[in-house]
Amino acid sequence: MREISHYAHKVTCDPQEPDTKPGPYYVSVTDGPQFAVLLGPFEKHKDALDRVEDVRAKAIELDPFAHFYSFGTVRMKPSYLKPGKLNAYFPLYGQQQV
């Protein structure tokens, strides 16, 4: 019997409509009860949405267990302006800071 060494399942769907409310928006990750903001802040939700796949790829490169995490976006309270944990890996994106 062959052993399965890797399996990836990706669901495709229509693109998410960006939220029109002002930010700050972040690319986020969840792993069970754990949550983190990885890239941002962005003023516009579309800017965060456009970077989810790049952030997912970088997270998997840094931590192979990230294949099992959930990635998306989140809008935080206006007073939350901390940099994302992976901002240093994305200097060329010209992030629109809030």
C-alpha positions in Angstrom: 0.0 0.0 0.0 1.3 3.5 -0.9 1.6 6.1 1.8 0.1 9.5 1.1 2.8 12.1 1.7 0.9 15.2 0.6 -2.7 16.2 -0.1 -4.1 19.6 -1.0 -7.7 20.4 -1.5 -8.7 23.8 -2.7 -12.3 24.9 -3.1 -12.9 27.4 -5.9 -15.7 29.9 -5.7 -16.7 33.3 -6.9 -14.4 36.1 -5.6 -15.5 37.8 -2.4 -17.0 41.3 -2.8 -14.8 43.7 -0.9 -16.2 45.4 2.2 -16.7 49.1 1.6 -16.2 50.2 5.2 -12.9 51.9 6.1 -10.1 49.8 7.6 -7.8 48.8 9.1 -7.9 45.5 7.2 -5.4 42.6 7.5 -4.7 39.3 6.0 -5.4 36.9 8.8 -4.8 33.3 9.8 -6.6 30.9 12.2 -5.5 27.6 13.5 -8.3 26.2 15.8 -8.6 28.7 18.6 -5.5 30.7 17.6 -5.7 33.8 15.5 -3.1 36.2 14.1 -2.9 39.2 11.7 -0.2 38.5 9.1 -0.1 41.4 6.7 -1.4 44.9 7.0 -3.0 47.3 8.0 -4.7 48.3 4.8 -7.2 51.0 4.4 -9.2 49.1 1.7 -10.5 45.6 2.1 -9.7 44.8 -1.6 -6.0 45.4 -0.9 -6.0 42.8 1.9 -8.1 40.3 -0.3 -5.6 40.7 -3.1 -2.8 39.4 -0.9 -4.3 36.4 0.8 -2.8 33.8 -1.6 0.7 35.4 -1.4 0.6 35.4 2.3 -0.6 31.8 2.4 2.3 30.8 0.2 4.8 32.6 2.4 3.3 31.2 5.6 3.6 27.6 4.2 7.2 28.3 3.2 8.0 29.4 6.7 5.9 26.7 8.5 4.8 23.6 6.5 2.0 23.0 9.0 0.4 26.2 7.6 -1.2 23.9 4.9 -3.7 23.1 7.6 -4.5 26.7 8.7 -7.3 29.0 7.4 -6.4 32.2 5.7 -8.6 35.2 5.1 -9.1 38.9 5.9 -10.3 40.7 9.0 -11.3 44.3 9.8 -10.0 45.4 13.2 -11.2 48.3 15.4 -9.9 51.7 14.1 -7.6 51.9 17.1 -5.8 48.7 16.2 -2.9 49.6 13.9 -0.2 47.0 14.8 1.9 45.8 11.9 1.1 42.3 10.6 3.5 39.5 11.7 4.7 38.9 8.1 5.0 42.6 7.0 8.8 42.3 6.8 8.5 39.7 4.0 6.4 41.9 1.8 8.3 45.2 1.3 7.6 45.4 -2.4 3.8 45.4 -2.1 3.6 49.2 -1.4 1.1 48.5 1.4 -1.4 51.3 1.9 -1.0 52.0 5.6 -4.1 53.2 7.4 
